[in-house]
Amino acid sequence: MTFSQYVRYDVHMRNIKKKTITELRNSLFETFEEVVAGQIQFISHKNGSQVAMVPVDQIEKLQTEIALHKNLAIGYAQALRGEGVKSSDLKAKFKRKEKDLRKKYA
């Protein structure tokens, strides 16, 4: 899901405030506080262009989810091609790693 798709989806999931640039100029501090509190804001210009103000933690969460989905797609494609690692080999590797970490941090 792209960021713009997420924002469009999120529009329907919760109340998003819409403001003009002039309204933003007149209430910049209040708008900033609302965004920090989790409120997405759409700011529109009279020429029709729009931007969204979104809390940074939501953007970071989206970036993490995108990376996870990419990795999942890569793994799925590898599995379809018969590539990858047997689950028994992976379990053995994780057990060795766990043992090493327990030694190191115990």
Secondary structure as UniProt FT lines:
FT   HELIX           3..13
FT   STRAND          17..20
FT   HELIX           21..26
FT   HELIX           28..36
FT   TURN            37..38
FT   STRAND          41..44
FT   TURN            46..47
FT   STRAND          50..53
FT   HELIX           56..80
FT   TURN            81..82
FT   HELIX           87..105
//
